[in-house]
């Protein structure tokens, strides 16, 4: 019989004498010399410079116009109305006029923007139910606890879609009109679909199975979020295929922004119209705004409430310190 290899002793944990375990496999180790490194750096610098120049020219050739309608013109009436959240159900509209000095050639994208809206807060980002928006029927009436306090209404009826993200969805709507030199008013057509990614509308967001029911019947037994003007199954009255959890405005909003100042895509100029085939012509325009989004200065209020609580606590501690003494001699054991 052969001898058994002794595995005891200080050499018991030594790896086997193989090419793999002793790291003797063939390997290529580059030799970094001036002849090999310097050409790479020069090539990388040229490529980066060309990309930088191309991007700079692209940015400079991009035309942009910003219009802050928060309290502009007669929108100030809607602004005052929306500051009180109890008026969320009341409708309000306003009109803003502006002009374009130079034609916007090619594709034109229409965005809405918000300032000091922190979609990147962890608690806010968690306040949603992805199982609900992906179309799971059992989640429709049993939303996740992550949605609290926006999971059910005051009567205990489940909210769809639930959570703070959906509840705060931007819901202003816009109608853009071009005033031609002849005085004719021409509605500017905007494409309200094609704003999302393929994976958004086909993977992450889906409506529950209808099984020969209407979308309204599928969502029966649920309520719309508190600040919404319409239920989720009728967000787009002009396109029945753009309702429910696959509504493109909802999908765009549910993709949280990384910074407190952001803009999101609202529409794309429909260049199939002969009046706008080459883009957005120069001239005078007006925009009719359905002013629905509730405007609240929450951050100053939060700081004022916090400061009041801290001040109250400081006064209580000061009184306690004054009564019992700095060294605690007056405190009873």
Backbone as numpy.savetxt, mean C-alpha at the origin, in Angstrom:
# Nx Ny Nz CAx CAy CAz Cx Cy Cz
39.61 -64.01 11.80 38.77 -62.81 11.80 39.64 -61.56 11.80
39.17 -60.51 11.05 39.95 -59.29 11.00 39.82 -58.49 12.28
40.74 -57.60 12.49 40.72 -56.78 13.68 39.75 -55.59 13.50
39.01 -55.33 14.55 38.08 -54.18 14.55 38.86 -52.90 14.84
38.58 -51.87 14.01 39.29 -50.60 14.17 38.89 -49.95 15.48
39.87 -49.59 16.26 39.62 -48.97 17.57 39.19 -47.52 17.37
37.94 -47.19 17.83 37.40 -45.84 17.69 37.53 -45.02 18.96
38.15 -45.58 19.98 38.29 -44.86 21.25 39.59 -44.07 21.26
39.67 -43.15 22.22 40.89 -42.37 22.36 40.74 -40.98 21.77
41.80 -40.20 21.82 41.75 -38.79 21.39 41.56 -38.62 19.88
41.81 -39.66 19.08 41.67 -39.55 17.62 40.33 -40.08 17.12
39.39 -40.35 18.06 38.12 -40.95 17.66 37.29 -40.02 16.78
37.39 -38.68 16.96 36.59 -37.73 16.20 37.28 -37.23 14.94
38.46 -37.78 14.63 39.16 -37.33 13.42 38.36 -37.75 12.19
38.14 -36.86 11.20 37.41 -37.23 9.97 38.18 -38.27 9.18
37.44 -39.00 8.36 38.07 -40.02 7.53 39.07 -39.40 6.57
40.06 -40.18 6.22 41.09 -39.70 5.30 40.61 -39.85 3.85
39.63 -38.98 3.49 39.09 -38.98 2.14 39.27 -37.60 1.53
39.19 -37.53 0.21 39.40 -36.25 -0.48 38.33 -35.23 -0.09
37.10 -35.71 0.13 36.01 -34.79 0.46 36.16 -34.24 1.88
36.37 -35.16 2.86 36.43 -34.73 4.25 37.72 -34.04 4.60
38.77 -34.30 3.83 40.05 -33.63 4.08 40.25 -32.43 3.14
39.18 -32.06 2.38 39.18 -30.88 1.50 40.34 -30.92 0.50
40.47 -32.06 -0.16 41.49 -32.19 -1.19 40.87 -32.30 -2.59
39.61 -31.91 -2.73 38.95 -31.93 -4.03 39.55 -30.85 -4.94
39.52 -31.07 -6.24 40.06 -30.05 -7.16 39.29 -28.74 -7.02
39.98 -27.64 -7.03 39.37 -26.31 -6.89 40.13 -25.31 -7.73
39.38 -24.25 -8.12 40.00 -23.18 -8.91 40.11 -21.95 -8.04
41.28 -21.45 -7.86 41.52 -20.26 -7.05 42.07 -19.16 -7.95
41.28 -18.12 -8.21 41.74 -17.07 -9.13 42.91 -16.29 -8.54
43.81 -15.90 -9.40 44.94 -15.08 -9.00 44.62 -13.64 -9.38
44.44 -12.81 -8.37 44.06 -11.42 -8.60 45.31 -10.59 -8.85
45.47 -10.21 -10.11 46.60 -9.36 -10.49 46.06 -8.10 -11.14
46.94 -7.14 -11.36 46.53 -5.89 -12.00 45.97 -6.14 -13.40
46.53 -7.11 -14.11 46.09 -7.38 -15.48 44.68 -7.95 -15.53
44.23 -8.58 -14.47 42.89 -9.17 -14.45 41.86 -8.30 -13.74
42.30 -7.57 -12.71 41.36 -6.80 -11.90 41.04 -5.45 -12.54
42.04 -4.72 -13.02 41.82 -3.37 -13.54 40.87 -3.34 -14.74
40.99 -4.25 -15.74 40.01 -4.23 -16.84 38.57 -4.46 -16.35
38.40 -5.29 -15.35 37.05 -5.53 -14.80 36.48 -4.25 -14.19
37.31 -3.51 -13.45 36.85 -2.28 -12.84 36.50 -1.24 -13.90
37.34 -1.11 -14.93 37.05 -0.16 -16.01 35.76 -0.52 -16.73
35.56 -1.80 -17.00 34.34 -2.24 -17.68 33.11 -1.98 -16.83
33.21 -2.28 -15.53 32.09 -2.04 -14.63 31.77 -0.55 -14.53
32.80 0.30 -14.52 32.59 1.75 -14.45 31.88 2.26 -15.71
32.29 1.76 -16.87 31.66 2.19 -18.13 30.19 1.77 -18.17
29.91 0.52 -17.77 28.54 0.03 -17.78 27.66 0.85 -16.82
28.18 1.12 -15.64 27.43 1.91 -14.65 27.19 3.32 -15.15
28.20 3.92 -15.80 28.05 5.27 -16.31 26.99 5.33 -17.42
27.02 4.35 -18.32 26.03 4.32 -19.40 24.61 4.15 -18.84
24.46 3.27 -17.86 23.14 3.10 -17.24 22.69 4.35 -16.52
23.63 5.02 -15.83 23.29 6.25 -15.12 22.85 7.35 -16.07
23.57 7.52 -17.18 23.21 8.55 -18.17 21.85 8.24 -18.79
21.61 6.96 -19.11 20.34 6.57 -19.71 19.17 6.82 -18.76
19.35 6.45 -17.48 18.29 6.68 -16.50 18.07 8.17 -16.26
19.15 8.96 -16.24 19.03 10.40 -16.03 18.26 11.05 -17.17
18.58 10.67 -18.41 17.85 11.22 -19.56 16.38 10.79 -19.53
16.15 9.55 -19.10 14.78 9.05 -19.02 13.97 9.82 -17.99
14.59 10.09 -16.84 13.89 10.83 -15.79 13.62 12.26 -16.22
14.61 12.89 -16.85 14.44 14.28 -17.27 13.40 14.43 -18.37
13.22 13.39 -19.17 12.23 13.45 -20.24 10.82 13.10 -19.76
10.70 12.64 -18.51 9.39 12.28 -17.96 8.69 13.53 -17.46
7.49 13.77 -17.93 6.71 14.92 -17.49 5.82 14.53 -16.33
5.64 15.46 -15.43 4.84 15.19 -14.24 4.14 16.46 -13.79
2.91 16.32 -13.38 2.17 17.42 -12.78 1.52 16.92 -11.50
1.68 17.67 -10.42 1.12 17.30 -9.13 0.03 18.30 -8.75
-1.05 17.77 -8.21 -2.18 18.60 -7.84 -2.66 18.18 -6.46
-2.45 19.04 -5.47 -2.88 18.77 -4.11 -4.26 19.40 -3.91
-5.28 18.55 -3.90 -6.65 19.06 -3.83 -7.23 18.97 -2.42
-6.41 18.70 -1.42 -6.89 18.46 -0.06 -7.90 19.51 0.37
-7.53 20.79 0.30 -8.45 21.88 0.63 -8.37 22.97 -0.42
-8.18 22.56 -1.68 -8.04 23.49 -2.79 -9.41 23.87 -3.33
-9.63 25.17 -3.52 -10.90 25.64 -4.08 -12.08 25.25 -3.21
-13.14 24.75 -3.86 -14.31 24.35 -3.08 -14.15 22.98 -2.44
-12.98 22.35 -2.59 -12.71 21.09 -1.89 -12.52 21.30 -0.40
-12.34 22.56 0.02 -12.17 22.82 1.46 -13.44 22.48 2.24
-14.61 22.57 1.57 -15.84 22.19 2.25 -15.86 20.69 2.53
-15.44 19.90 1.54 -15.36 18.45 1.74 -14.30 18.11 2.77
-13.21 18.86 2.75 -12.13 18.63 3.72 -12.65 18.80 5.14
-13.41 19.87 5.40 -13.97 20.10 6.73 -14.98 19.01 7.09
-15.75 18.55 6.09 -16.74 17.52 6.35 -16.08 16.20 6.74
-15.01 15.84 6.05 -14.35 14.55 6.26 -13.50 14.52 7.53
-13.24 15.66 8.12 -12.46 15.67 9.36 -13.24 15.02 10.50
-14.56 14.99 10.38 -15.41 14.34 11.37 -15.81 12.98 10.82
-15.32 11.90 11.43 -15.56 10.55 10.89 -17.03 10.17 10.95
-17.83 10.85 11.76 -19.25 10.53 11.82 -19.96 10.91 10.52
-19.29 11.72 9.67 -19.87 12.12 8.39 -19.41 11.23 7.25
-18.87 10.04 7.57 -18.30 9.19 6.54 -19.32 8.76 5.50
-20.59 8.62 5.90 -21.62 8.15 4.96 -22.13 9.27 4.05
-21.85 10.52 4.39 -22.33 11.63 3.58 -21.44 11.81 2.36
-22.07 12.07 1.21 -21.32 12.28 -0.02 -20.89 13.74 -0.14
-19.78 13.93 -0.82 -19.28 15.28 -1.06 -18.43 15.27 -2.33
-18.60 16.28 -3.15 -17.84 16.35 -4.39 -17.37 17.78 -4.61
-16.30 17.90 -5.39 -15.75 19.22 -5.68 -15.07 19.17 -7.04
-14.69 20.34 -7.54 -14.05 20.42 -8.85 -12.81 21.30 -8.76
-11.76 20.85 -9.42 -10.50 21.59 -9.47 -10.11 21.77 -10.93
-9.70 22.97 -11.29 -9.28 23.26 -12.67 -7.78 23.49 -12.71
-7.16 23.05 -13.78 -5.72 23.22 -13.96 -5.42 23.22 -15.45
-4.19 23.52 -15.79 -3.78 23.56 -17.20 -2.46 22.83 -17.39
-2.25 22.33 -18.61 -1.02 21.67 -18.99 -0.36 22.49 -20.09
0.88 22.91 -19.85 1.58 23.80 -20.79 2.21 23.04 -21.95
2.50 21.76 -21.73 3.18 20.97 -22.76 2.52 19.61 -22.86
2.35 19.13 -24.08 1.67 17.86 -24.30 2.40 16.71 -23.62
1.62 15.86 -22.94 2.17 14.65 -22.35 2.12 13.56 -23.42
3.26 13.27 -24.03 3.30 12.32 -25.14 3.39 10.88 -24.63
2.79 9.98 -25.40 2.87 8.55 -25.06 1.90 8.17 -23.96
2.26 7.11 -23.24 1.40 6.62 -22.15 1.41 7.60 -20.99
0.24 7.83 -20.41 0.10 8.74 -19.28 -0.53 7.96 -18.13
0.11 8.03 -16.97 -0.36 7.29 -15.80 -0.91 8.27 -14.78
-2.02 7.91 -14.20 -2.72 8.76 -13.23 -2.58 8.12 -11.85
-2.01 8.85 -10.89 -1.78 8.34 -9.55 -2.53 9.18 -8.51
-2.81 8.58 -7.38 -3.21 9.35 -6.20 -2.11 9.19 -5.16
-1.95 10.17 -4.31 -0.87 10.14 -3.34 -1.34 10.55 -1.96
-0.69 10.04 -0.94 -0.98 10.38 0.44 0.31 10.73 1.17
0.21 11.64 2.13 1.35 12.03 2.94 1.07 11.70 4.40
2.13 11.30 5.09 2.05 10.98 6.52 1.03 9.88 6.81
0.95 8.91 5.90 0.10 7.74 6.11 1.03 6.54 6.22
1.16 6.02 7.43 2.17 5.00 7.71 1.60 3.60 7.49
1.61 3.17 6.24 1.20 1.80 5.93 2.24 0.77 6.36
3.42 1.24 6.74 4.51 0.31 7.07 4.56 -0.05 8.55
3.57 0.37 9.34 3.53 -0.03 10.74 3.19 -1.52 10.83
3.92 -2.25 11.67 3.75 -3.70 11.74 2.33 -4.09 12.13
1.77 -3.43 13.11 0.41 -3.78 13.56 -0.60 -3.52 12.45
-0.39 -2.45 11.70 -1.29 -2.15 10.59 -1.15 -3.19 9.49
0.09 -3.55 9.15 0.32 -4.52 8.08 -0.23 -5.90 8.43
-0.22 -6.25 9.73 -0.73 -7.55 10.15 -2.25 -7.59 10.19
-2.89 -6.42 10.19 -4.34 -6.35 10.35 -5.05 -6.66 9.04
-5.04 -7.92 8.64 -5.68 -8.39 7.41 -5.82 -9.91 7.52
-6.62 -10.48 6.64 -6.79 -11.92 6.61 -6.57 -12.39 5.18
-5.36 -12.89 4.91 -5.03 -13.33 3.56 -5.84 -14.56 3.16
-6.26 -15.35 4.14 -7.12 -16.49 3.82 -8.48 -16.04 3.31
-8.95 -14.91 3.83 -10.23 -14.37 3.38 -10.13 -13.82 1.96
-9.09 -13.03 1.70 -8.96 -12.40 0.38 -8.51 -13.37 -0.71
-8.04 -14.56 -0.32 -7.68 -15.55 -1.32 -8.89 -16.39 -1.73
-10.03 -16.15 -1.05 -11.27 -16.79 -1.48 -11.71 -17.98 -0.67
-11.14 -18.20 0.52 -11.57 -19.33 1.35 -12.94 -18.99 1.94
-13.92 -19.79 1.61 -15.29 -19.50 2.01 -15.46 -19.57 3.53
-14.72 -20.45 4.20 -14.84 -20.57 5.65 -14.31 -19.33 6.37
-13.40 -18.59 5.71 -12.84 -17.39 6.31 -13.73 -16.18 6.10
-14.70 -16.30 5.22 -15.55 -15.16 4.89 -16.33 -14.69 6.12
-16.84 -15.64 6.89 -17.63 -15.30 8.07 -16.90 -15.62 9.37
-15.66 -16.07 9.25 -14.83 -16.32 10.44 -13.46 -15.67 10.24
-13.43 -14.34 10.24 -12.16 -13.66 9.97 -11.14 -13.89 11.07
-9.88 -13.70 10.70 -8.77 -13.91 11.63 -8.81 -12.89 12.76
-8.28 -13.30 13.91 -8.20 -12.38 15.06 -7.22 -11.24 14.79
-6.35 -11.41 13.79 -5.43 -10.34 13.44 -6.19 -9.10 12.95
-7.43 -9.30 12.50 -8.22 -8.18 11.97 -8.80 -7.29 13.06
-8.80 -7.76 14.31 -9.38 -6.96 15.39 -8.71 -5.59 15.49
-9.48 -4.52 15.74 -10.92 -4.49 16.04 -11.80 -4.31 14.80
-11.28 -4.66 13.63 -12.05 -4.50 12.40 -12.44 -5.86 11.82
-12.68 -6.84 12.70 -13.10 -8.16 12.24 -14.62 -8.26 12.15
-15.32 -7.62 13.09 -16.78 -7.62 13.10 -17.28 -6.23 13.45
-18.52 -5.95 13.02 -19.09 -4.64 13.34 -19.67 -4.67 14.75
-20.32 -3.59 15.13 -20.84 -3.48 16.50 -21.97 -4.47 16.78
-22.57 -5.02 15.73 -23.62 -6.02 15.90 -23.09 -7.44 15.85
-21.76 -7.60 15.70 -21.17 -8.92 15.66 -21.19 -9.56 14.29
-21.53 -8.80 13.25 -21.55 -9.33 11.89 -20.14 -9.24 11.31
-19.61 -10.33 10.73 -18.23 -10.30 10.19 -18.09 -9.31 9.06
-16.91 -8.69 8.98 -16.61 -7.69 7.96 -15.78 -8.35 6.86
-16.12 -8.03 5.63 -15.36 -8.56 4.48 -15.11 -7.43 3.48
-13.85 -7.16 3.20 -12.63 -7.70 3.80 -12.37 -7.06 5.15
-11.81 -7.85 6.06 -11.60 -7.37 7.42 -10.21 -6.74 7.56
-10.01 -6.07 8.69 -8.70 -5.53 9.01 -8.57 -4.04 8.78
-7.52 -3.47 9.36 -7.28 -2.03 9.26 -6.85 -1.62 7.86
-6.13 -2.50 7.14 -5.66 -2.15 5.80 -6.84 -1.92 4.87
-7.76 -2.87 4.83 -8.94 -2.73 3.97 -9.85 -1.62 4.45
-9.97 -1.47 5.77 -10.86 -0.46 6.33 -10.45 0.95 5.92
-9.16 1.17 5.75 -8.65 2.51 5.42 -8.42 2.70 3.93
-9.02 1.86 3.10 -8.81 1.93 1.66 -9.16 3.31 1.10
-8.28 3.82 0.25 -8.52 5.11 -0.40 -9.68 4.97 -1.37
-10.72 5.80 -1.20 -11.93 5.63 -2.00 -12.41 6.91 -2.67
-11.53 7.89 -2.85 -11.89 9.03 -3.70 -11.93 8.56 -5.15
-12.80 9.16 -5.94 -12.87 8.84 -7.37 -12.78 10.12 -8.17
-12.30 10.00 -9.41 -11.98 11.18 -10.22 -12.56 11.04 -11.64
-13.00 12.17 -12.17 -13.45 12.26 -13.56 -12.72 13.44 -14.20
-11.87 13.14 -15.16 -11.03 14.15 -15.80 -11.67 14.61 -17.10
-11.67 15.93 -17.33 -12.29 16.51 -18.52 -11.32 17.47 -19.19
-11.21 17.35 -20.51 -10.36 18.24 -21.31 -11.22 19.31 -21.96
-10.81 20.58 -21.80 -11.52 21.71 -22.40 -10.74 22.15 -23.64
-11.26 21.80 -24.80 -10.56 22.11 -26.06 -10.61 23.60 -26.34
-9.78 24.02 -27.30 -9.71 25.44 -27.67 -11.04 25.94 -28.24
-11.85 25.03 -28.77 -13.16 25.41 -29.31 -14.23 25.49 -28.23
-13.87 25.20 -27.00 -14.81 25.23 -25.90 -15.54 23.93 -25.66
-15.19 22.89 -26.39 -15.84 21.59 -26.23 -15.25 20.85 -25.03
-16.13 20.24 -24.25 -15.70 19.45 -23.09 -15.57 18.00 -23.51
-14.35 17.45 -23.37 -14.07 16.09 -23.80 -13.68 15.26 -22.59
-14.47 14.25 -22.24 -14.07 13.37 -21.12 -12.77 12.64 -21.45
-11.86 12.61 -20.50 -10.59 11.91 -20.67 -10.78 10.46 -20.23
-10.66 9.51 -21.16 -10.89 8.10 -20.80 -9.69 7.51 -20.06
-9.98 6.87 -18.94 -8.94 6.21 -18.15 -9.22 4.72 -18.08
-8.20 3.93 -18.30 -8.31 2.48 -18.13 -8.22 2.18 -16.64
-9.26 1.52 -16.12 -9.30 1.23 -14.69 -8.95 -0.22 -14.38
-8.48 -0.93 -15.40 -8.02 -2.30 -15.21 -6.63 -2.44 -15.80
-5.96 -3.51 -15.43 -4.57 -3.68 -15.85 -3.60 -2.93 -14.95
-4.04 -2.64 -13.72 -3.22 -1.88 -12.78 -2.41 -2.80 -11.86
-2.73 -4.08 -11.85 -2.13 -5.00 -10.89 -1.21 -6.00 -11.58
-0.47 -6.74 -10.77 0.39 -7.79 -11.28 -0.45 -9.05 -11.50
0.05 -9.91 -12.34 -0.66 -11.17 -12.63 -0.82 -12.00 -11.36
0.23 -12.10 -10.55 0.16 -12.92 -9.34 -0.83 -12.36 -8.33
-1.02 -11.04 -8.36 -1.98 -10.44 -7.43 -3.39 -10.93 -7.71
-3.79 -10.84 -8.94 -5.19 -11.11 -9.28 -5.48 -12.58 -9.49
-4.47 -13.40 -9.69 -4.69 -14.81 -9.96 -4.19 -15.74 -8.87
-3.42 -15.21 -7.93 -2.86 -16.05 -6.86 -3.23 -15.50 -5.48
-2.90 -14.26 -5.21 -3.06 -13.70 -3.88 -4.48 -13.23 -3.58
-5.22 -12.84 -4.62 -6.58 -12.34 -4.44 -7.53 -13.09 -5.37
-8.53 -13.72 -4.78 -9.55 -14.43 -5.56 -10.88 -14.34 -4.84
-11.94 -14.36 -5.61 -13.28 -14.37 -5.02 -13.66 -15.78 -4.59
-14.50 -15.90 -3.58 -15.00 -17.24 -3.20 -15.78 -17.86 -4.37
-15.85 -19.16 -4.38 -16.62 -19.86 -5.42 -18.09 -19.50 -5.30
-18.68 -19.15 -6.43 -20.08 -18.71 -6.42 -21.06 -19.87 -6.48
-20.72 -20.96 -7.21 -21.63 -22.11 -7.34 -23.03 -21.67 -7.78
-23.06 -20.96 -8.93 -24.31 -20.48 -9.53 -25.01 -19.40 -8.72
-24.33 -18.85 -7.72 -24.88 -17.73 -6.95 -24.28 -16.43 -7.45
-24.97 -15.33 -7.20 -24.40 -14.03 -7.51 -23.36 -13.68 -6.46
-22.49 -12.74 -6.78 -21.45 -12.34 -5.83 -22.08 -11.74 -4.58
-23.19 -11.02 -4.76 -23.88 -10.44 -3.60 -24.41 -11.53 -2.68
-24.90 -12.63 -3.25 -25.40 -13.73 -2.44 -24.28 -14.45 -1.70
-23.11 -14.54 -2.34 -21.96 -15.18 -1.69 -21.53 -14.39 -0.46
-21.58 -13.06 -0.56 -21.15 -12.21 0.55 -22.28 -11.91 1.52
-23.41 -12.54 1.34 -24.53 -12.33 2.25 -24.15 -12.79 3.65
-24.51 -11.99 4.64 -24.13 -12.30 6.02 -22.86 -11.60 6.46
-22.31 -10.76 5.60 -21.12 -9.97 5.95 -21.44 -8.48 5.79
-20.61 -7.67 6.36 -20.76 -6.22 6.27 -19.53 -5.60 5.61
-19.74 -4.45 5.02 -18.63 -3.71 4.43 -17.83 -3.01 5.53
-16.56 -2.71 5.30 -15.77 -1.97 6.30 -16.42 -0.63 6.65
-16.08 -0.12 7.80 -16.75 1.04 8.38 -16.74 2.26 7.47
-15.59 2.55 6.83 -15.47 3.79 6.07 -15.77 3.62 4.58
-16.28 2.48 4.19 -16.56 2.25 2.78 -17.93 2.79 2.39
-18.02 3.28 1.16 -19.29 3.76 0.64 -20.12 2.62 0.06
-19.46 1.57 -0.44 -20.14 0.44 -1.07 -19.61 -0.87 -0.50
-20.41 -1.93 -0.58 -19.90 -3.26 -0.19 -18.90 -3.77 -1.21
-18.13 -4.76 -0.83 -17.02 -5.23 -1.66 -17.51 -5.83 -2.97
-18.73 -6.37 -3.00 -19.22 -7.01 -4.22 -19.77 -6.01 -5.24
-19.77 -4.71 -4.93 -20.23 -3.71 -5.89 -19.31 -2.48 -5.90
-18.02 -2.71 -5.75 -17.07 -1.60 -5.76 -17.02 -0.91 -7.12
-17.19 -1.67 -8.19 -17.14 -1.12 -9.54 -18.50 -1.33 -10.21
-19.38 -0.33 -10.18 -20.71 -0.52 -10.78 -20.68 -0.60 -12.29
-19.56 -0.21 -12.94 -19.47 -0.21 -14.39 -18.92 -1.52 -14.95
-18.28 -2.31 -14.13 -17.67 -3.56 -14.60 -17.91 -4.66 -13.57
-18.86 -5.55 -13.82 -19.16 -6.61 -12.84 -18.01 -7.58 -12.62
-17.05 -7.63 -13.55 -15.90 -8.52 -13.41 -14.78 -7.90 -12.58
-15.02 -6.70 -12.08 -14.01 -6.00 -11.29 -14.53 -5.75 -9.88
-15.23 -6.74 -9.34 -15.81 -6.61 -8.01 -15.33 -7.73 -7.10
-15.61 -7.57 -5.83 -15.15 -8.55 -4.85 -13.69 -8.34 -4.51
-13.04 -9.41 -4.10 -11.64 -9.33 -3.69 -10.69 -9.12 -4.87
-11.19 -9.27 -6.10 -10.33 -9.07 -7.28 -10.46 -7.66 -7.84
-11.14 -6.78 -7.12 -11.22 -5.38 -7.54 -9.81 -4.78 -7.55
-9.43 -4.16 -8.65 -8.04 -3.73 -8.81 -7.67 -2.57 -7.90
-8.62 -1.69 -7.59 -8.33 -0.62 -6.63 -8.02 -1.20 -5.26
-8.77 -2.23 -4.88 -8.54 -2.89 -3.59 -7.19 -3.56 -3.56
-6.84 -4.26 -4.64 -5.56 -4.97 -4.69 -4.40 -4.00 -4.62
-4.49 -2.89 -5.36 -3.42 -1.88 -5.34 -3.25 -1.32 -3.94
-4.37 -1.06 -3.25 -4.28 -0.50 -1.90 -3.71 -1.51 -0.91
-4.06 -2.78 -1.06 -3.62 -3.79 -0.11 -2.13 -4.09 -0.22
-1.47 -3.64 -1.27 -0.02 -3.76 -1.36 0.58 -2.58 -0.60
0.95 -2.80 0.66 1.35 -1.70 1.54 2.60 -0.98 1.05
2.62 0.33 1.25 3.77 1.14 0.86 4.84 1.07 1.94
6.09 1.24 1.53 7.22 1.13 2.46 7.48 2.44 3.20
6.98 3.57 2.66 7.26 4.87 3.25 5.95 5.61 3.53
5.97 6.58 4.45 4.73 7.28 4.82 4.19 8.19 3.72
5.04 8.65 2.81 4.59 9.44 1.66 4.67 8.55 0.43
3.54 8.29 -0.20 3.54 7.34 -1.31 2.47 7.73 -2.32
2.55 7.10 -3.49 1.52 7.24 -4.51 1.20 5.87 -5.07
-0.04 5.70 -5.50 -0.50 4.43 -6.04 -1.25 4.68 -7.35
-1.15 3.71 -8.24 -1.72 3.85 -9.57 -3.24 3.82 -9.52
-3.86 4.82 -10.17 -5.32 4.92 -10.22 -5.87 4.56 -11.59
-5.18 4.96 -12.66 -5.66 4.69 -14.00 -4.60 5.00 -15.04
-4.84 4.54 -16.26 -3.93 4.76 -17.39 -4.73 5.36 -18.53
-4.17 6.37 -19.17 -4.85 7.02 -20.28 -5.15 6.01 -21.38
-6.41 6.00 -21.81 -6.83 5.11 -22.89 -6.55 5.80 -24.23
-5.46 5.42 -24.86 -5.05 6.07 -26.10 -5.79 5.52 -27.32
-6.71 4.61 -27.11 -7.54 4.15 -28.22 -8.51 5.23 -28.67
-8.78 6.19 -27.78 -9.62 7.33 -28.14 -8.85 8.24 -29.09
-9.49 8.64 -30.19 -8.82 9.45 -31.21 -8.33 10.78 -30.67
-9.01 11.33 -29.68 -8.61 12.64 -29.13 -7.31 12.55 -28.32
-6.97 11.35 -27.87 -5.81 11.19 -27.00 -4.87 10.12 -27.54
-4.86 9.95 -28.85 -4.04 8.91 -29.46 -2.56 9.16 -29.25
-2.15 10.41 -29.26 -0.74 10.75 -29.09 -0.38 11.08 -27.64
-1.36 11.08 -26.77 -1.11 11.41 -25.37 -2.11 12.41 -24.85
-1.72 13.15 -23.84 -2.58 14.15 -23.22 -2.21 15.52 -23.76
-3.07 16.15 -24.58 -2.72 17.42 -25.22 -2.65 18.57 -24.23
-1.89 19.57 -24.59 -1.80 20.77 -23.76 -3.14 21.49 -23.78
-3.39 22.26 -22.72 -4.65 22.99 -22.64 -5.20 23.00 -21.23
-6.47 23.30 -21.13 -7.14 23.44 -19.84 -7.92 22.16 -19.50
-7.89 21.84 -18.23 -8.56 20.63 -17.75 -9.31 20.94 -16.46
-10.27 20.09 -16.17 -10.94 20.11 -14.87 -11.08 18.68 -14.38
-11.07 18.54 -13.10 -11.21 17.21 -12.51 -12.29 17.26 -11.44
-13.30 16.42 -11.61 -14.39 16.30 -10.64 -14.04 15.19 -9.67
-14.08 15.53 -8.39 -13.61 14.62 -7.35 -14.76 14.23 -6.45
-14.95 12.93 -6.31 -15.86 12.41 -5.29 -15.05 12.23 -4.01
-15.17 13.17 -3.13 -14.31 13.30 -1.94 -14.85 12.40 -0.83
-14.36 11.17 -0.76 -14.87 10.20 0.21 -13.90 9.84 1.31
-12.61 9.99 1.05 -11.61 9.50 1.99 -11.64 10.34 3.26
-11.80 9.69 4.44 -11.87 10.44 5.70 -10.52 11.05 6.06
-10.50 12.35 6.30 -9.27 13.06 6.62 -9.22 13.29 8.11
-8.24 12.70 8.76 -8.05 12.87 10.19 -6.59 13.11 10.48
-6.34 14.08 11.35 -4.96 14.32 11.80 -4.75 13.50 13.07
-4.56 12.19 12.88 -4.48 11.29 14.03 -3.19 11.47 14.81
-2.07 11.69 14.12 -0.78 11.73 14.79 -0.70 12.87 15.82
-1.10 14.13 15.48 -1.07 15.17 16.52 -1.98 14.83 17.69
-3.16 14.26 17.42 -4.07 13.89 18.51 -3.43 12.83 19.39
-2.79 11.85 18.75 -2.14 10.78 19.51 -1.04 11.34 20.42
-0.25 12.27 19.89 0.81 12.87 20.70 0.23 13.70 21.85
-0.86 14.41 21.59 -1.46 15.23 22.64 -2.03 14.33 23.75
-2.69 13.25 23.38 -3.22 12.33 24.38 -2.09 11.69 25.18
-1.04 11.27 24.46 0.10 10.65 25.14 0.78 11.62 26.10
0.97 12.86 25.65 1.61 13.85 26.52 0.77 14.14 27.75
-0.57 14.13 27.59 -1.45 14.38 28.73 -1.34 13.24 29.75
-1.29 12.00 29.28 -1.15 10.87 30.19 0.19 10.88 30.90
1.25 11.21 30.16 2.59 11.28 30.78 2.64 12.39 31.82
2.04 13.54 31.50 2.02 14.65 32.44 1.25 14.28 33.70
0.11 13.59 33.53 -0.68 13.16 34.68 0.12 12.20 35.55
0.83 11.28 34.93 1.64 10.33 35.69 2.77 11.04 36.42
3.37 12.04 35.76 4.44 12.80 36.40 3.94 13.55 37.63
2.73 14.12 37.54 2.16 14.84 38.68 1.90 13.89 39.84
1.34 12.70 39.53 1.07 11.71 40.58 2.36 11.28 41.26
3.40 11.01 40.49 4.67 10.61 41.08 5.30 11.74 41.89
5.14 12.98 41.42 5.67 14.12 42.18 4.98 14.27 43.53
3.65 14.12 43.51 2.91 14.21 44.77 3.33 13.07 45.73
3.49 11.87 45.17 3.92 10.74 46.01 5.30 10.98 46.58
6.20 11.50 45.77 7.56 11.79 46.25 7.55 12.86 47.33
6.70 13.89 47.11 6.65 14.99 48.08 6.04 14.54 49.40
5.07 13.64 49.35 4.38 13.20 50.56 5.22 12.24 51.38
5.84 11.30 50.72 6.57 10.26 51.45 8.04 10.57 51.63
8.51 11.59 50.97 9.91 11.95 51.16 10.82 11.34 50.13
11.90 12.06 49.84 12.80 11.61 48.80 13.47 10.31 49.14
13.84 10.11 50.43 14.55 8.91 50.82 13.62 7.80 51.30
12.32 8.06 51.27 11.36 7.00 51.62 11.22 6.77 53.11
11.67 7.72 53.95 11.60 7.50 55.38 10.17 7.52 55.90
9.31 8.26 55.19 7.92 8.37 55.64 7.05 7.22 55.16
7.61 6.32 54.37 6.86 5.19 53.84 6.76 4.10 54.90
5.58 3.54 55.07 5.38 2.47 56.05 5.83 1.15 55.43
6.46 0.33 56.25 6.89 -0.98 55.77 5.68 -1.92 55.67
